Amino acid sequence: MSCENLSLGRLKPCKGSVGGIKNIYFINYGDVDGIVYNATDSDVIDTLGTAVSAYKYDVHFSSSLTQNVQASAENGTVAFEQVLEVSLPKLTKEDHKEIKLIAFGHPHVVIEDQNDNFFVAGLINGMEVTGGTIVTGTAMGDMSGYTLTLTGMEKAPANFLDSSLVDAGGTVVEGT
């Protein structure tokens, strides 16, 4: 495989971007069965397959996605570690069951950021729960809820997902 040459520069962008995540969507591992990349941009996914069920979690400003480049000149390798930190306030028996299922599995995760971008983390290998807490808090103003750390390792950074593939109910629909 030959090295690829750079093809684009980058100017300093205008101030118009914000941090934070609006929603995350969990997809059971293996349900992504027909990935189609955009014909002109392989960093964008046009479809994940036939109607894929996703489970929406509203996490406004309480979660983050960090992608760490893991490169080794000695080994000639590069991989992308995807780390999703999730905070879910309020303990419920229903959430308790779902948190266990997330922890036992290795789901694919769609992340919707505050800039209306959608990313697919754990696209090929899924994401593993590598840590977290179930906390009641100490004082009345403390958080009572769940925190999860999910980690994935992929050959590429989390791809952008065509935003028209996610409907308001959390279903990832087949691309057109």
Buried (B, 14 or more C-beta within 10 A) or exposed (E): EEEEEEEEEEEEEEEEEEEEBBBBBBBBBEBBEEBEEBEEEEEBBBBBBEEBEBBBBEBEEBBBBEBEEEEEEEEEEEEBEBBBBBBBEEBEEEBEEBBEEBBEBBBBBBBBBEEEBBBBBBBEBBBBBEEBEBBEEEEEEEBEBBBBBBBBBBEEBBBBBBEEBBEEEBBBBBBE
